[in-house]
Amino acid sequence: MRIYVTGIGTVNAVGCNVEETLHSLSHGISGISSVEYLETIYNSMPVGEVKRTNRELAQMAGVDTSQNLVRTPLLGVIAAREAVSHAGIGNVGGLRMAFVSGTTVGGMDVMERYYDDFTHNDSKNAFLYPHDIGDSSEYIADHIGGFSYVTSISTACSSGANAIILGAELIKSGRFDIVVAGGAESLSRYHFNGFNTLKILDSEHCRPFDASRAGLNLGEGAGYVVLESGNAVALLHSTPLCVLSGYANACDAFHQTATSDNGEGPYLAMSKAIESANLKPSDITYINAHGTGTPNNDLTESVALRRVFNDTMPLVSSTKAYTGHATSAAGAIEAVFAVMCVKYGFCPASLNFQNPIPETGIVPLTANVQTDVNHVLSNSFGFGGNDSSLIFSKL
Amino acid sequence: MENHSVYVNSLSQISVQNPLCDDWTAAPRTFPGERLVNCLDPDFKQLLPANVVRRNSKVLRRAMVVSQDALKKSGLTQVDGVFTGSGLGCVESTEAFLQGLVYSGEEFLKPTQFMQSTHNTISSVIGIALSCNGYNTTYCHKGISFESALLDAYLQLTSGKIASAFVCGFDEMSATYHSLLCRSGYFEDGGTGFAGESAAGGVISTLGNVNRICCIAAVRIVYTKDKALLADTLSAALCDAGITIGDIDAVMTGVNGYPSNDAAYFNNLDMLNLGCRRLGFAHIFGESYSGSVYGFYASALCLQSSQIFSVLDLDQGKPLARKPENILIYRHFNNKDHAFIILRQC
């Protein structure tokens, strides 16, 4: 069964919508800069912030600003609303819609601000909703409306990709006709400091796949795609942008935060995704790599890329140097990028690259390429070895 | 689409009852007046290597022990995927890191607490414990966390995409987080309910030649406040199972002793007021987001042993006139998320 992508929406460090994001990607404009909004003592660290206050985000989202404003779901409402509007979803008649969203941070920004009050007194009870992952997804779903199943996935940095995989499975099962799937993640002191304690944040701009890479820059944002069955496309007269032709989720089953030396999880995710799309590795036009810029990820991802593609490597780049690593939203934001690549026939350059990793010698794109893009492979690899790959293909 | 039958092959639990056994069916531990009860853990040092016990938080130890016990009991040596439901993830490690951040600032934080705090840590530890390189995912969606995980596994099993899965629910509860969730209204004032934790799961598969406890005949979840859509969803579940409402021998509810939670069950499901046998699990295992895994476990045990354990019976009624063949499990959360599971004797 074909799964059509009929709408996309995103907000991230390089754009508050698809159009702005497309402009930044096609002009090599990075959104990485010093901390402005996150409250941290490490404010010289580079991050991929969405340069808007929560109040400004709420206005963009069309949300009542007198209510408790939580960053993750606000980002989610903006991107999900854009995707639904892009797909032209209005009256769906008897068609059944589901919403699947990935996040890890959820309302942690509010939690870290009011934790002491939340656990000791009633003074901040008004800020208790929406605070956890399920709340965050239902908040987004309720602001869009029309969903008869809402669920949340949290598989760290592959959450958004796994939400899209579930969306496709829900359509294939015949239970749903339209699924809005993706993820949202805001910066929080909690996970910024978590990554900092792991010593994998670069104090300079990240350099994916470069020999000198020294870590990642955290980012934030949201991305959603609208998936439809053929039946829904026909009934709603939707205009498909591309198809989600394959996907796979595999587990490295090796270590909580490091990937195995031979990149088994990433290898399985990519090769099974290609197999599920009935493609050969040589059919892939472009790979939007996970490419965070950490020594461990980029090395093991490169090893896995060599195992899958050997010496006939498709075009490869990482877009993390534009947006930063938006963790649970990354897979969904990059799925939106993949759809843009297929639709507009271009592959974005990997910024800040100079010398290849000696062990694998992979050279990512250093300039944008305009070309017919038939199949994009999008990688998302998470803590815990939760590795997923998606393939978006031309109609 | 292929349509394979799905069986429950094994179950294992750590809970507020005695761990890794089913003796609660005869004489459960009781907790009169308690508002929060934590799991009664087995002696992990007897079950896991000393360095593993030392390095891992409680919920991770529970995950390793329960998953390995379930795999052993199933008769399989490997599963094709791991599907975890956890409303809140690793609360103990999350709170430890959060308290460090809130009370001591950003300079003295411990990486291990962060590493063990992401919600998917549990599922990834299970992946490692079971040496499973297959599909691995974590659902964190309030009171339908376990059901969402089960639905994903069920769809992949019925379509033939995978042949076996470990499906589970894990949640921890601390005293401080309990106070927060009392404020949020999840743990209600009044009533007889108590908050618990969850740590249970089982192997389910489409395989014929292994241990079978019961069959999973339907899994349906709906997000709605509309009673008509709720009724349609129940009808769809009955249709999936090929039965009518009269074939249901008992309903395992999420009634937990919290007044407004409980009232919704009787408002939503007419059959609960029309003489149908009403069961519960939360008065024995406590309430937690993924705690419905115990309702699934208890219902499966009833079907396996062809009896309704009287300790589950909310009405303490007479024994069933017939052997139970079909049990409907219904859980709602906030009267918005509703899940129906039908288990059948096999």
Interface residues (C-beta under 8 A of the other chain):
Chain A: T40 I41 Y42 T104 M111 E112 Y115 D116 F118 T119 H120 D122 N125 L128 Y129 H131 D132 I133 G134 D135 S137 E138 A141 F147 S148 Y149 V150 T151 S152 I153 S154 T155 A156 N162 L166 E169 L170 K172 S173 G174 R175 R189 Y190 H191 N193 G194 F195 N196 T197 L198 K199 N249 A250 C251 D252 A253 F254 H255 Q256 T257 E264 G265 L268 G382 F383 G384 G385 N386
Chain B: M1 V82 G87 L88 G89 F97 L98 Q99 L101 V102 Y103 G105 E106 E107 L109 K110 P111 F114 M115 Q116 S117 T118 H119 N120 T121 S123 S124 V125 G127 I128 L130 S131 C132 N133 G134 Y135 N136 T137 T138 Y139 C140 H141 K142 I144 S145 S148 D152 L155 Q156 T158 S159 T176 Y177 S179 L180 R183 S184 I221 V222 Y223 T224 L229 Y289 K336 D337
